[in-house]
Amino acid sequence: MAWYYWIILIVIAIFIIAYYSDKIKRERLMKKYKDPELVEKLMQGLFWIGQTKRELTDSLGKPLDINEQVLKTKTKEIWKYNKTGNNRYALKITLENSEVVGWDKK
């Protein structure tokens, strides 16, 4: 019967850690951006056209892979998330000059 108590304590500890890490991230983003609406979008892991590299990193984290092309008038990058196989990704986000211009989600 005592092992039930340990399992309950471990589950409670996991919830407390998740709550405080979420709270700390929200506070860090509020200091950084000073915009509650933007912070809420970032906390939800959303992405949108016109989003900056910095906001995208705060929203989804660092990409697993980046393809970069430097052209005469712009820099084009494809950020890849959620690897599904050998060089296959469920989400590819295209950035031009450090702003999101589109994505391919499978």
C-alpha positions as CSV (number, residue, x, y, z in Angstrom):
1,M,0.0,0.0,0.0
2,A,2.9,2.4,0.7
3,W,4.0,2.4,-3.0
4,Y,0.7,4.0,-3.9
5,Y,1.7,7.0,-1.8
6,W,5.0,7.3,-3.7
7,I,3.2,7.2,-7.0
8,I,0.8,9.9,-5.9
9,L,3.7,12.1,-4.6
10,I,5.6,11.7,-7.9
11,V,2.6,12.7,-9.9
12,I,2.0,15.7,-7.7
13,A,5.7,16.7,-8.1
14,I,5.5,16.5,-11.9
15,F,2.4,18.8,-11.9
16,I,4.1,21.3,-9.7
17,I,7.3,21.3,-11.8
18,A,5.2,21.7,-15.0
19,Y,3.2,24.6,-13.5
20,Y,6.3,26.5,-12.3
21,S,8.3,26.0,-15.5
22,D,5.3,27.3,-17.5
23,K,5.0,30.3,-15.1
24,I,8.7,31.1,-15.4
25,K,8.6,31.0,-19.2
26,R,5.5,33.3,-19.3
27,E,7.3,35.8,-17.0
28,R,10.4,35.7,-19.1
29,L,8.4,36.3,-22.3
30,M,6.5,39.2,-20.7
31,K,9.8,40.9,-19.7
32,K,11.1,40.3,-23.3
33,Y,8.1,41.4,-25.3
34,K,5.8,43.4,-22.9
35,D,2.7,42.4,-24.9
36,P,0.2,40.0,-23.2
37,E,-1.5,39.0,-26.5
38,L,1.8,38.1,-28.1
39,V,3.0,36.2,-25.1
40,E,-0.2,34.1,-25.1
41,K,0.3,33.2,-28.7
42,L,3.9,32.2,-28.0
43,M,2.9,30.1,-25.0
44,Q,0.3,28.2,-27.1
45,G,3.1,27.4,-29.7
46,L,1.4,29.3,-32.5
47,F,3.1,30.7,-35.6
48,W,1.9,33.2,-38.2
49,I,2.9,35.2,-41.3
50,G,5.2,38.1,-40.3
51,Q,6.5,36.4,-37.1
52,T,10.2,37.1,-36.5
53,K,12.9,34.5,-36.0
54,R,13.1,35.4,-32.3
55,E,9.3,35.0,-31.8
56,L,9.3,31.7,-33.7
57,T,12.1,30.3,-31.5
58,D,10.3,31.3,-28.4
59,S,7.1,29.7,-29.7
60,L,8.3,26.4,-31.1
61,G,11.9,26.2,-29.9
62,K,15.0,25.6,-32.0
63,P,14.4,23.7,-35.3
64,L,15.8,20.3,-35.8
65,D,17.3,21.4,-39.1
66,I,17.7,24.6,-41.1
67,N,18.2,25.0,-44.9
68,E,19.5,28.4,-45.8
69,Q,19.8,30.1,-49.2
70,V,21.4,33.5,-49.6
71,L,20.1,35.3,-52.7
72,K,20.9,38.8,-54.1
73,T,18.0,40.6,-52.5
74,K,17.0,38.3,-49.6
75,T,17.9,35.4,-47.3
76,K,15.6,32.4,-47.4
77,E,15.6,29.8,-44.6
78,I,13.4,26.7,-44.1
79,W,13.1,25.7,-40.5
80,K,12.2,22.0,-40.0
81,Y,10.3,20.6,-37.0
82,N,8.9,17.2,-36.0
83,K,11.1,14.7,-37.8
84,T,9.1,11.8,-39.2
85,G,11.7,9.9,-41.2
86,N,15.0,10.2,-43.0
87,N,15.1,13.9,-44.0
88,R,11.3,14.1,-43.6
89,Y,9.6,16.6,-41.4
90,A,6.0,17.1,-40.4
91,L,6.4,20.9,-40.2
92,K,8.6,23.2,-42.4
93,I,8.4,26.9,-41.9
94,T,9.8,29.3,-44.5
95,L,11.4,32.5,-43.5
96,E,12.6,35.4,-45.8
97,N,14.8,38.1,-44.3
98,S,14.1,36.7,-40.8
99,E,10.3,36.7,-41.0
100,V,7.8,33.9,-41.5
101,V,6.3,33.9,-45.0
102,G,4.7,30.5,-45.1
103,W,4.8,26.9,-43.9
104,D,4.1,23.3,-45.0
105,K,2.4,21.2,-42.4
106,K,1.8,17.5,-43.0
